[in-house]
């Protein structure tokens, strides 16, 4: 059974700014994640419980971070971006919103 996709506001703001080529690749990755939520790399430490999936797009490698809620059968997309400062910004966001566990 496919999972339901949710997104945090920050994710939606970044998504709006993407070029059409990157957005097309992102849509394909999101569909794959919703079919198999554990397909990315599980992170540890400050990002415990977060999966990160990497995918190529027009100008390099992009990353998508998501968290899985098995009770609700949902995947919450947390961040999208290229590698530079991606993890730092994701850790900061989780601390500010109280999502860090």
Secondary structure, DSSP 8 states (H G I E B T S, - for coil): ---EEEE-HHHHHHHHTS-HHHHHHHHHHHHHHHHSGGGSEE--GGGTTEEEEEEEETTEEEEEEEEEETTTTEEEEEEEEESTTHHHHHHHHHHHHT---
